[in-house]
Amino acid sequence: MCYYSPLPTPKEMARWDQAAQQEFGLLQELLMENAARESLAVLLEEYGPVRDKIAVLLAGPGNNGGDAFALARHLADHGARVSIFHVKPLDAYQQAAAYHLDLLRKQQLPLVPLPEAHLDLLPPPDILVDGLLGTGFQGDLRPEYQAWITTINRLPRTVFILSLDIPSGLNGHTGRPGPVAVRATATTTFEEAKIGLVLPEAAPFTGRLHVRSIGIPRMVKDQYPARQLLLESNVLDLISPGDAQMHKGQAGHVLIAGGSPGLTGAPLLSAIGALRSGAGLATVACPLGLAAEIKSGWAEVMTLPLGANVKWSKVCAQELAARVSGFNALALGPGLGRSQNAAAFVQTLFGFDLPPLVADADLLFHLAQAPNLMAMLPKNTILTPHPGEMATLCGLSVAQVQENRLETARKHAREWNAVLVLKGAGTVIASPEGSMYISPFATAALAVGGSGDVLCGVIAALLARGLSPLEAANVGVYWHGLAGAALENSFPHRGNLAREIANMLPHVITITDKTPSEEFFDAHCQRHYDHKSGHRHPGHGHQRSGRNSFGQGIQRPAGSG
């Protein structure tokens, strides 16, 4: 079963390409031809027949230029009226790009030096193919590229813009423009989506993203595996549906330790999230004086009162430690508060043996204040910071965390020897061994107070059901994101509550059990990594969308993946 799709960095993709040629024996000319044919298939699928349509192709100085040359030949064979604008002098192209240029020249199609052209003075074509820059681009664009890309982006929305491998100007590692990038109608990326293409920052530029194989052998990918992976809908298959004969004790008992004056809702939401995701029992451990407030109206949630008042203390930790062995997982931190009393509770509790732990919310604050506690984390620990909490833990600014989310998460998961869930649009899950997993979801429905508390409960419930920390984090993040995406149907302009995210959890997984989850996504949100093909958008006036969002419409041919 395939739970994840590779997301190579540009460097990793270049290694695949090199190994396919040097170690396996594939010709670069063949790989380039395959890329062109797959791009043609995407164009015909998305745009429709191209006969008598005006097609302008922009060929950059590298292999993307060669892809454009090869595609121009195929478009001409399909009856399009083709013109090619090239960045370098024709005799400066080398190797596979030169090979496909030679084939193209035999068709006697117009070849125009792009530096000598005035794109802004040309009448808008029906189709524009962007083959200027590939995934190896980094840094800032040179002025002439910025000017060309700005001109492309000013074209009428009726012009169909197809980017080859990646929209020119987009960083294939970070998904950020440098400082501008082509805003494509569709992008055909080759073999696998590069990591930058599926990060939220790339969404306004990629359009509908198609992942198409060009023949890189599986043995090459296995020999040089990508260190980043995209969560697939199949990851939900890691959850056992449960035996009709099971009783509540077999479904796991989750303990949530948290709550303080004014913050009693957080542990309750975690408990609801745990129950809605299948935990047999959920108990909130809290100071004695808060137990009634937390439980009020929720008969299904049990409480474990500690101490003598509304404050955490060392005594609370000792009382909890005496009972903690009766639970399958511990979620610690929701609503805990940042008082000195709470700090003393945490310091004392970490001196005892604890079950698998989800460290969330205010616990993360206390870990930042007392770094010695990181070495005391239980073996099976999952840390779940949002960017602000991560910044506090790392001693960085929020901007620094957000600028390099993947490497920040990877570095500190190793350093802290824990699974790390860096929340936000395109949540990142990092393992201590260095592997990275990316959520395909970026939905405003999850940007609401209490959403993280629900996620904490979901992950704790999965730990309690026997999943490993990495599996629990991956499944929990995907499931939580799926619920948020589903809520956009009922709350298209936001307004949903955190408890409604929890309530949606069992419904979306039921849909996934009945049919492939792609069916659900197509019907409800189209913000996902989609394996289906056949989503044809005919019509020569196909418009570029102004509301692209992370993960929207990523396509693979049927049977791939």
Protein Blocks (a to p, Z undefined) as FASTA:
>chain_A
ZZbdcdddfklmmmmmmmmmmmnopafklmmmmmmmmmmmmmmmmnopcehiacdddddf
blmlmmmmmmmmmmmmnopacddddfbdfklpgcjlmmmmmmmmmnopacddfklpcfkl
pccdfbdcdfkbcckbgcjddfklmmmmmmmmmpcfklccddehiaghiafklopacfbc
cddfbdcdehiacfklmgmklmmmnmpaddddehiafklmmmmccfbdcddfklmmmpcg
biakbcfklnopadddeddehilmmmmmmmmmmmmnopabdcddddfklmmmmmnopakb
ccddehjblbdcfklmmmmmmmmmmpcbdcehihnbpafklmmmmmmmmmpccdddddeh
jlmmmmmmmmmlmmmgcfbacddddfklmmmmnopafklmmmmmmlmmmmmmmmnopacd
dedehiacddfkopacddfbdcfklmcghklmmmmmmmmmmmmnopafklmmmmmmmmmm
mmmmmmmmmmmnghiafklmmmmmmmmmmmmmmpcfklmmmmmnopacdfbghiacehjk
bccdfkbcehiapacdehiZZ
